[in-house]
Amino acid sequence: MKHKLTNLVSLLVSVAMLTVMVAPNCLAQEPANVVQFTAGKTTVTSQGATILTMPIPAVFDAGSKQLLLPVASIAKLLKWTFIWDTKAGSCTLTSGKHKIVVKVGSKTATVDARAVTMSTAILNVLGTAVGPVDLLRLMGASVQVATDGRSCTATLPGVAGTGIPVASGSADSGAVTRMSRSATYAGKKYSFEIVRVDLQGKGIRVVPVASLGGMNSGAPYTTFALDHPLAMINALPFDTTTHVMTGSLGGGGVFPQVKSGFTETIGIDEHGIPFYAEGQLEVRADVTAAGQTTSITTYSVNSTSWGGFTVYTNWYPEALWVDGNEQLIVVDQGRIVERVSGATFQPRLMQPGQYAIHGYQAAVNHWTTDTITPLRNAETAHVHIFLGERDLATGFFIQSAPVVLRAGQPVMGADGYPDSFRMTKTGARSFLGIGGGRYLYFIASPTPMSLRTDNVGGALAQLKLFSDVISLDGGGSTTLYYKGTYIYTPGRQLVTCLVVPK
């Protein structure tokens, strides 16, 4: 054992003396959430600047040819809670409802009670647990390792979104396939280009990606595919792991509320299972102070607790005035990191993953719920987004309309939106579908159609691939990308896309 420790210390000292060539990616051109790790260096850099100093340098293990990173530093960078059990030699990392446990000497990581095998074991170097870059992937980051294995870049969850890790290692590109199909319904022929994503494939994640410019700020479509993903489609999702709000869910960077947005929802739960549901959303904040938890609900069906607070993301572009008898808190992974009362607050200055809760309702007259006092005394806070009994706060979801296929049956869902221009305009369309309990489908059609007069669901039903399909935006927004090739390119800039990274 002493001999092995001596070898590890010698390895660490030798690595620290190496001058390592950085991979030819120009960091100055990378987004701010792309970071660089390099063997022999204690610094983590982004756009050429140091953003974190680790207790020991990143280690290149010549035996396994793996780049090993301090586990505590990874947790700090991704804002996960880190607990080190010296006696057991184990590390526990938690974020919301997600939990990862790794142990020195073991390749097995326990991810939400599920065993995942990593590429190499966790090691103890000078009292610091180090592990492979697999940990970054398990925590939702997208990682590219240099060909010599001595450096890597990681796209962190945040500005560019995040996903729920399904398995370790790089994504299996065979789990994402393309097909061309056509069908005739009611005398009209429809053509479809379809990308099928097997959500049970190794390493497959579905990632909402937002424009770096923020709310209502478009970007060229090519910027959404800088990391050469496996697939991409135009969509307006809501990422409940980083709280990135997008345009169709209430607008302006305000959390989804039941009086906003559409009622048709496709999402992926914390187990990687796709689902379709309908209904209005309800936002609940569980606020804990002095050991007591108070639950406040916005736009509840209960009239006595209607309204009372608003939740903002960093996509909200305007300043807020918080009155002196009101309270606003900024929440980061459940922790309260800022309190505002009697001052102006800028939501757009919040860090990715943070959100603000603004309580403005006192218990007077017919309002029996006081939302100000719980926030003023809050020690922790957690937001939940309910669709019926389903809590959407552990995955991501898309609300869009109309539904065109429900439980395998065609639906003229546009009838529920009589005043919407997007239902009546004629042009190319894109859709999102699910099927088989494990597949997510990106669907685009060049066939000009109006969702009010064309029963495209009838044509989709003939393909016998989908259980449920909702319409995304169309016309100049229609975008479909597959393994380096744009099948359809949009005629305008995009705000958000849905991406399957490598």
C-alpha positions in Angstrom: 0.0 0.0 0.0 2.9 2.3 0.9 4.6 1.5 -2.4 1.4 2.4 -4.3 1.0 5.7 -2.5 4.7 6.5 -3.2 4.1 5.8 -6.9 1.0 8.1 -6.9 2.9 10.9 -5.3 5.7 10.5 -7.7 3.2 10.5 -10.6 1.6 13.7 -9.3 5.0 15.4 -8.9 6.0 14.3 -12.4 2.8 15.4 -14.0 3.0 18.8 -12.3 6.4 19.4 -14.0 5.1 18.6 -17.5 4.4 21.3 -20.0 1.2 20.1 -21.7 0.0 21.3 -25.1 -3.6 22.5 -25.0 -5.9 21.0 -27.5 -6.3 23.3 -30.6 -9.7 24.7 -29.5 -9.5 28.5 -29.2 -10.9 29.1 -25.7 -11.4 32.8 -26.4 -14.1 31.8 -28.9 -15.8 29.3 -26.6 -19.0 30.2 -24.7 -18.5 31.2 -21.0 -19.8 27.8 -19.8 -17.1 25.8 -21.6 -14.1 25.1 -19.3 -10.7 23.5 -19.7 -8.9 21.0 -17.5 -5.2 20.2 -18.2 -3.0 17.6 -16.7 -0.4 19.1 -14.3 -2.4 22.3 -13.7 -4.4 23.3 -10.7 -6.3 25.9 -12.6 -9.7 25.5 -14.4 -10.0 28.0 -17.2 -12.8 29.5 -19.3 -12.1 31.8 -22.2 -8.5 31.9 -21.1 -9.3 33.1 -17.6 -8.9 31.1 -14.4 -12.4 30.4 -12.8 -11.3 27.8 -10.2 -8.1 26.7 -8.5 -8.1 23.0 -7.5 -6.3 21.7 -4.4 -4.1 19.5 -6.5 -3.4 19.4 -10.2 -5.4 17.3 -12.6 -3.6 13.9 -12.9 -2.9 11.9 -16.1 -2.8 8.3 -15.0 -0.4 6.6 -17.4 -1.7 3.1 -16.5 -5.4 3.7 -17.4 -4.5 6.6 -19.8 -7.2 8.6 -18.0 -7.4 12.3 -17.0 -8.3 12.3 -13.3 -9.9 15.4 -11.6 -10.4 16.3 -8.0 -14.0 15.2 -7.2 -14.6 18.1 -4.7 -13.5 20.6 -7.4 -15.9 19.1 -9.9 -18.7 19.4 -7.4 -17.9 23.0 -6.6 -17.7 23.9 -10.3 -21.1 22.4 -11.0 -22.6 23.6 -7.7 -23.3 20.2 -6.4 -23.1 19.5 -2.6 -20.0 17.4 -1.7 -19.5 15.3 1.4 -16.3 13.3 2.0 -16.5 10.3 4.4 -12.9 9.8 5.4 -13.6 6.5 7.2 -15.5 4.9 4.3 -13.4 6.6 1.6 -16.6 7.7 -0.2 -17.8 10.9 -1.8 -21.5 11.8 -1.9 -22.6 14.4 -4.4 -26.1 15.8 -4.4 -28.1 18.3 -6.5 -31.8 18.6 -5.9 -33.2 15.1 -6.0 -30.1 13.7 -7.8 -27.4 11.8 -5.8 -24.1 10.3 -6.9 -21.9 8.2 -4.6 -18.4 7.0 -5.5 -15.8 5.2 -3.4 -12.0 5.2 -3.5 -10.8 2.0 -5.2 -14.0 1.4 -7.0 -15.2 1.9 -10.6 -18.8 1.8 -9.7 -20.8 5.0 -9.2 -24.2 4.8 -7.7 -26.4 7.3 -9.6 -29.8 7.8 -8.1 -29.7 4.3 -6.6 -28.6 2.9 -10.0 -25.1 1.3 -10.5 -23.0 2.8 -13.3 -19.5 1.6 -14.3 -17.0 4.3 -14.9 -13.9 3.9 -17.1 -11.5 3.8 -14.1 -11.6 3.8 -10.3 -11.6 6.7 -7.9 -8.1 7.2 -6.3 -6.9 9.0 -3.2 -4.0 11.3 -4.0 -2.5 13.1 -1.1 -5.8 13.0 0.8 -7.9 14.2 -2.2 -10.3 11.9 -4.1 -9.8 12.1 -7.9 -11.9 10.5 -10.5 -12.3 10.2 -14.3 -14.1 12.7 -16.5 -17.1 10.3 -16.5 -18.2 12.1 -13.3 -18.6 15.3 -15.2 -20.9 13.5 -17.7 -22.9 11.9 -14.9 -23.5 15.4 -13.4 -24.9 16.7 -16.7 -21.9 18.1 -18.5 -20.8 17.4 -22.1 -17.1 16.5 -22.2 -14.6 16.2 -25.0 -11.2 14.7 -24.2 -8.1 15.6 -26.3 -6.6 12.8 -28.4 -3.6 12.5 -26.0 -5.9 12.2 -23.0 -4.1 14.9 -21.1 -6.7 17.7 -21.3 -10.4 18.0 -21.8 -13.1 20.7 -22.4 -16.4 20.4 -20.6 -19.7 22.2 -21.5 -21.3 22.8 -18.1 -25.0 22.8 -17.4 -26.2 26.4 -17.3 -26.4 28.9 -20.1 -26.4 26.2 -22.7 -28.8 23.9 -20.8 -28.4 20.6 -19.2 -29.9 17.1 -19.3 -30.5 14.1 -17.2 -27.6 11.6 -17.5 -28.8 8.2 -18.5 -25.5 6.3 -18.7 -21.8 6.9 -18.4 -19.4 7.4 -21.3 -20.0 9.1 -24.7 -23.4 8.9 -26.3 -24.1 5.9 -28.5 -24.6 7.5 -31.9 -26.5 4.3 -33.0 -29.2 5.3 -30.6 -30.1 8.3 -32.8 -31.3 7.3 -36.3 -32.9 9.1 -39.3 -35.7 8.0 -41.5 -37.7 9.4 -44.3 -41.4 8.6 -44.5 -44.5 9.6 -46.4 -48.2 9.0 -46.0 -51.5 10.0 -47.7 -54.5 11.0 -45.7 -57.7 12.6 -46.9 -56.3 12.7 -50.4 -53.2 14.7 -49.4 -49.7 13.3 -49.4 -47.4 14.3 -46.5 -43.6 13.9 -46.4 -41.7 13.6 -43.2 -38.1 13.6 -42.1 -37.8 11.9 -38.8 -35.0 11.6 -36.2 -35.6 8.9 -33.6 -33.8 9.2 -30.2 -33.6 6.1 -28.1 -33.7 7.5 -24.6 -32.4 4.2 -23.2 -29.3 4.4 -25.4 -25.9 4.6 -23.7 -25.1 8.2 -22.7 -28.1 9.7 -24.5 -29.3 13.0 -23.1 -31.8 15.5 -24.4 -30.6 19.0 -23.7 -32.5 22.3 -24.0 -30.1 24.9 -25.4 -30.9 28.6 -25.1 -29.4 31.6 -26.9 -26.6 33.2 -24.9 -28.2 36.6 -25.5 -31.1 35.7 -23.2 -34.9 36.2 -23.5 -36.1 37.1 -27.0 -32.6 37.4 -28.2 -32.1 35.3 -31.3 -28.8 33.7 -32.6 -27.8 32.2 -35.9 -28.8 28.6 -36.0 -25.2 27.4 -36.5 -24.3 28.6 -33.0 -26.6 26.0 -31.5 -24.6 23.2 -33.1 -21.0 24.3 -32.2 -20.3 21.0 -30.4 -21.6 19.0 -33.4 -24.5 17.2 -31.6 -26.2 14.1 -32.8 -29.5 15.8 -33.5 -31.2 19.1 -33.1 -34.7 20.7 -33.7 -36.2 24.1 -33.1 -38.2 24.0 -29.9 -39.1 26.1 -26.8 -38.4 23.9 -23.8 -38.2 24.7 -20.1 -35.2 23.3 -18.4 -36.2 22.5 -14.8 -32.7 21.5 -13.8 -31.2 25.0 -14.6 -34.4 27.0 -14.6 -34.0 28.5 -18.0 -37.3 29.9 -19.1 -38.2 30.1 -22.8 -40.8 31.9 -24.8 -43.8 29.7 -24.8 -44.2 29.2 -21.1 -45.5 32.4 -19.8 -43.2 34.9 -21.4 -40.6 37.4 -20.2 -38.6 35.0 -18.0 -41.4 34.5 -15.5 -41.9 30.9 -14.3 -44.7 28.9 -16.0 -48.1 29.6 -14.5 -51.5 28.1 -15.2 -52.9 31.2 -16.9 -50.0 31.2 -19.4 -48.7 28.9 -22.1 -50.3 25.9 -23.7 -51.7 22.8 -22.0 -50.1 20.1 -24.2 -46.9 18.9 -22.7 -44.2 16.4 -23.7 -41.4 15.8 -21.2 -38.8 13.3 -19.9 -39.0 12.3 -16.3 -36.1 11.7 -13.9 -35.9 8.1 -15.1 -35.5 9.0 -18.7 -39.0 8.0 -19.6 -40.9 10.2 -22.1 -44.5 11.2 -21.3 -47.4 13.2 -22.8 -49.8 15.0 -20.5 -52.3 17.9 -20.7 -53.3 20.4 -18.1 -52.5 23.7 -16.5 -49.3 24.1 -14.5 -49.1 25.1 -10.8 -46.0 26.4 -9.2 -45.3 25.6 -5.5 -42.5 26.9 -3.4 -41.5 25.0 -0.2 -39.9 27.5 2.1 -38.1 26.4 5.3 -37.4 28.6 8.3 -36.5 27.5 11.9 -37.2 23.9 11.0 -40.7 24.6 9.7 -41.7 24.4 6.1 -44.4 26.6 4.5 -45.7 25.7 1.1 -47.0 28.6 -1.0 -48.7 28.1 -4.4 -49.1 30.6 -7.2 -52.3 30.6 -9.4 -53.7 27.8 -7.3 -57.2 26.5 -7.8 -57.7 27.4 -4.2 -58.9 31.1 -4.4 -57.7 31.9 -0.9 -54.0 31.3 -2.0 -54.3 32.7 -5.5 -51.2 34.5 -6.6 -49.1 36.1 -4.0 -45.6 35.5 -5.4 -43.8 35.4 -8.7 -40.7 33.3 -9.7 -38.2 34.9 -12.1 -35.3 33.4 -14.1 -32.3 35.2 -15.5 -34.1 35.5 -18.8 -36.3 38.2 -17.4 -34.9 41.3 -19.1 -36.2 44.2 -16.9 -35.5 45.5 -13.5 -37.9 44.8 -10.6 -38.7 47.2 -7.8 -39.2 45.3 -4.5 -41.3 47.4 -2.1 -40.1 47.8 1.4 -43.0 45.7 2.8 -42.2 42.9 0.2 -39.5 40.3 0.0 -37.4 38.8 -2.8 -34.9 36.0 -2.4 -32.5 34.5 -4.8 -32.2 30.7 -4.6 -29.2 28.6 -5.7 -29.6 24.9 -5.3 -32.1 25.5 -2.5 -29.8 27.9 -0.6 -30.7 31.6 -0.2 -27.8 33.6 -1.7 -29.4 37.1 -1.8 -32.3 39.0 -0.1 -33.9 42.2 -1.6 -36.4 44.5 0.0 -36.9 48.2 -0.7 -34.6 48.1 -3.6 -34.3 47.4 -7.3 -33.4 44.0 -8.5 -32.0 42.9 -11.9 -33.1 39.2 -12.6 -30.8 39.1 -15.7 -27.8 39.3 -13.5 -28.5 36.0 -11.7 -26.2 33.1 -12.4 -27.5 30.2 -14.6 -29.4 27.9 -12.3 -30.5 30.6 -9.9 -34.0 31.9 -9.7 -35.7 34.6 -7.7 -39.0 34.4 -5.7 -40.8 37.7 -5.2 -43.4 37.6 -2.4 -45.8 40.5 -2.4 -49.0 39.2 -0.7 -49.9 39.9 2.9 -52.7 38.0 4.7 -55.6 40.5 4.3 -59.3 40.2 3.4 -59.8 37.2 1.2 -56.1 36.5 0.9 -55.3 34.2 3.8 -51.8 33.2 2.6 -48.9 35.4 3.6 -46.1 35.0 1.1 -43.9 37.8 2.4 -43.1 36.5 5.9 -42.0 33.0 4.9 -39.6 34.4 2.3 -38.2 37.0 4.7 -37.3 34.3 7.2 -36.3 31.6 4.6 -33.3 29.4 5.2 -33.9 27.2 2.2 -36.4 27.2 -0.7 -37.3 24.6 -3.3 -39.6 25.2 -6.3 -41.9 22.5 -7.8 -43.9 22.7 -11.0 -46.9 20.5 -11.0 -48.9 19.1 -13.9 -51.7 17.3 -12.1 -49.9 15.0 -9.7 -46.7 14.9 -11.7 -43.8 17.1 -10.5 -41.9 18.4 -13.5 -39.0 19.9 -11.5 -36.7 16.9 -11.9 -36.5 16.8 -15.7 -37.4 19.0 -18.6 -40.6 19.6 -20.6 -42.0 21.4 -23.6 -45.4 22.9 -23.7 -46.5 23.5 -27.3 -49.6 23.3 -29.4 -51.6 21.9 -30.9 -51.6 18.2 -30.2 -52.1 16.4 -33.6 -51.8 12.8 -32.3 -53.0 11.6 -28.9 -52.8 8.0 -27.8 -52.3 7.0 -31.4 -55.5 8.8 -32.6 -55.5 11.9 -34.9 -56.6 15.1 -33.2 -57.5 18.5 -34.7 -56.0 20.2 -31.7 -56.0 23.7 -33.4 -59.7 24.0 -32.6 -58.7 24.8 -29.0 -56.8 27.9 -30.1 -59.2 29.8 -32.3 -57.2 33.1 -32.2 -53.7 31.8 -32.8 -52.0 32.8 -36.1 -49.6 29.9 -35.8 -52.5 27.5 -36.1 -53.8 29.0 -39.4 -50.7 29.9 -41.3 -49.7 27.5 -44.1 -46.1 26.3 -44.4 -43.5 23.7 -43.4 -44.0 22.4 -39.9 -42.0 20.7 -37.2 -43.3 18.3 -34.5 -42.2 16.5 -31.4 -43.4 13.0 -30.8 -43.0 10.0 -28.4 -43.6 6.3 -28.8 -42.7 2.9 -27.5 -42.1 4.1 -24.0 -38.5 5.0 -24.8 -38.3 7.0 -28.0 -38.4 10.7 -28.6 -39.0 11.8 -32.2 -37.9 15.0 -34.0 -40.2 15.4 -36.9 -40.2 18.0 -39.8 -42.3 18.2 -42.9 -41.7 20.3 -46.0 -45.4 19.7 -47.0 -47.2 23.1 -46.8 -50.1 22.7 -44.3 -52.4 24.6 -42.0 -53.0 23.0 -38.6 -56.6 24.2 -38.7 -57.5 22.6 -42.1 -55.0 19.8 -42.4 -55.4 16.7 -40.3 -51.7 15.9 -40.3 -52.3 13.6 -37.3 -54.0 11.2 -39.7 -50.9 10.9 -41.8 -48.7 10.5 -38.7 -50.9 7.8 -37.4 -50.4 5.7 -40.5 -46.7 5.6 -39.9 -47.4 3.6 -36.7 -44.3 5.1 -34.9 -45.8 7.5 -32.4 -48.3 7.4 -29.5 -48.4 11.2 -29.1 -47.3 14.2 -31.2 -47.4 17.9 -30.6 -46.7 20.7 -33.1 -43.7 22.9 -32.6 -43.3 26.2 -34.5 -43.0 26.1 -38.2 -42.4 28.2 -41.3 -39.2 30.2 -40.9 -38.4 28.5 -37.6 -38.3 24.9 -39.0 -34.9 23.4 -38.2 -33.8 19.8 -38.3 -30.2 18.7 -37.8 -28.8 15.2 -37.9 -25.1 14.1 -37.3 -23.5 17.1 -39.0 -26.1 17.7 -41.7 -28.8 20.3 -41.6 -31.9 18.7 -43.2 -33.8 21.9 -42.9 -32.4 25.3 -42.1 -34.5 28.2 -40.6 -35.1 31.5 -42.3 -34.5 33.5 -39.2 -32.5 33.5 -35.9 -33.5 31.1 -33.2 -34.0 31.6 -29.4 -33.9 27.9 -28.2 -33.3 24.5 -29.6 -33.6 20.9 -28.4 -30.3 19.0 -28.8 -29.0 15.5 -28.4 -25.3 16.0 -27.6 -22.5 13.5 -28.3 
